[in-house]
Amino acid sequence: MVSAPSGAGKTTIAHEMLRRIPELEFSVSATTRPRREGEVDGRDYFFLSKEEFRRRVSRGEFTEWEEIYGEYYGTLNAEIERAQRAGRRLLFDIDVNGALSIKKRYPSALLIFIAPPSVETLLHRLRARHTEDEATLARRMARVPMEMRKGDLFDVRVVNDSLERAVSEVQKIINAALQRS
């Protein structure tokens, strides 16, 4: 599992791991947030209404779920079971709380925390994306201290001060874990 504060590079690193390590398969999360341009249902996320998401929660269909910024995110049990039946290894691009919840249920899961070199760098990266207004940016930044603290509970921490170096380090960590299992 790869987790990080928004803007630290977890999604970029996760996509590069999927490209470089054929044994990995992306774990598609469910969400109630609006679909962004270019996103495809079932590939990027399973896009659900809040009502459908809540129904699935009440039926116990999620391994983990959380409300973030008024939207729901979670991992469907069926997604993990499908990969297990196929003998595939899932790579999760997930928030810190979700990662820690999955670790409780699957203790052998490898948690990799991607840390920004500094909070200032993180803020600069988020602003450079031009995907959030100032209010959304402030909400994201308010979570950073909690995310950084919980990152200490992960198996490995990789500082993304150079994307190339961080990608290489994460690849080595995952390959070593795959060889051990």
JOQUIUR-V940788 format. One record per residue. PHI is phi in whole degrees, 0 to 359 (999 if undefined). OMEGA is omega in whole degrees, -180 to 180 (* if undefined). D_CENTER is the distance of its C-alpha to the mean C-alpha in Angstrom with 1 decimal. Layout:
PHI&OMEGA&D_CENTER / PHI&OMEGA&D_CENTER
//
This chain:
999&177&6.8 / 246&-180&5.4 / 219&-178&4.7 / 183&169&7.3 / 295&176&9.4 / 304&178&9.6 / 95&-179&11.8 / 278&177&11.2 / 109&-175&10.3 / 298&-178&6.9 / 291&177&7.1 / 298&180&10.7 / 294&180&10.4 / 299&180&8.3 / 296&178&11.0 / 292&178&13.6 / 295&179&12.9 / 297&179&13.3 / 288&-173&16.4 / 271&-173&17.8 / 240&-173&17.2 / 296&179&18.7 / 290&-176&18.1 / 268&175&14.4 / 227&-179&13.3 / 289&174&10.2 / 274&-178&9.1 / 276&179&9.8 / 275&173&8.8 / 259&178&11.8 / 209&174&12.4 / 255&-178&15.6 / 290&179&15.0 / 297&178&17.4 / 290&176&16.7 / 272&180&16.7 / 305&178&19.3 / 89&180&18.7 / 282&-178&15.9 / 239&177&17.1 / 298&180&16.9 / 90&176&15.8 / 252&-180&14.3 / 271&177&11.6 / 207&163&11.5 / 265&-177&14.3 / 274&-177&15.9 / 238&171&18.0 / 287&178&20.5 / 298&180&20.2 / 296&179&23.2 / 296&179&21.7 / 300&-180&18.5 / 299&177&20.8 / 300&-179&23.1 / 293&175&20.4 / 299&-178&19.4 / 296&178&23.1 / 272&178&23.6 / 73&-175&21.0 / 274&-178&18.8 / 249&172&15.4 / 288&176&14.1 / 207&174&12.2 / 201&-178&12.1 / 202&172&12.4 / 262&179&14.2 / 227&178&13.0 / 55&177&15.6 / 83&177&17.6 / 242&179&15.2 / 261&176&13.7 / 223&178&10.3 / 189&179&10.2 / 250&180&10.3 / 285&175&13.9 / 307&-177&16.1 / 300&-180&17.6 / 292&178&14.7 / 291&-180&14.6 / 298&179&18.4 / 300&180&18.8 / 294&179&17.0 / 298&179&19.0 / 299&-179&22.2 / 275&-179&21.7 / 71&-178&21.2 / 261&176&17.8 / 257&-179&15.0 / 272&171&11.5 / 249&-179&8.6 / 260&169&5.3 / 251&-163&2.3 / 216&178&1.9 / 286&-173&4.9 / 298&-179&7.6 / 294&177&9.9 / 297&179&8.1 / 298&-180&7.5 / 293&176&11.2 / 294&179&12.4 / 294&179&11.5 / 299&178&13.1 / 297&-177&16.1 / 278&-180&16.6 / 233&-174&15.9 / 301&-180&17.3 / 277&179&17.2 / 298&179&13.4 / 264&180&12.6 / 256&179&10.3 / 245&179&9.9 / 259&177&9.6 / 264&-178&10.1 / 257&173&12.9 / 285&178&14.9 / 296&178&18.6 / 197&177&19.6 / 294&179&19.0 / 297&178&21.5 / 297&179&19.7 / 300&179&16.5 / 299&178&18.7 / 299&179&20.5 / 297&180&17.4 / 296&179&16.4 / 296&-178&20.1 / 293&179&20.4 / 289&-179&17.9 / 57&180&20.3 / 252&-178&17.9 / 233&171&18.5 / 279&-175&21.9 / 297&180&22.9 / 294&178&22.3 / 294&178&18.7 / 299&179&18.3 / 297&178&20.1 / 297&179&17.9 / 298&-178&14.7 / 292&179&16.9 / 295&179&18.1 / 280&-171&14.8 / 303&180&14.6 / 302&178&17.2 / 297&-179&15.6 / 297&-180&12.2 / 295&177&14.3 / 297&-179&16.4 / 290&175&13.8 / 300&177&12.5 / 293&-180&16.0 / 273&-178&15.3 / 280&-179&13.0 / 292&-175&15.0 / 218&175&14.6 / 239&177&14.2 / 239&178&14.5 / 273&-180&15.9 / 267&174&15.2 / 266&174&18.8 / 219&-176&19.4 / 302&-179&16.9 / 300&-180&19.2 / 292&-179&19.6 / 297&178&15.9 / 300&-180&15.2 / 298&-180&18.3 / 294&179&17.5 / 296&178&14.1 / 299&178&16.1 / 298&-180&18.8 / 297&-179&16.7 / 293&179&15.2 / 300&178&18.7 / 297&180&20.4 / 294&179&18.3 / 294&179&19.1 / 291&-180&22.8 / 286&-174&23.0 / 264&*&22.0
//
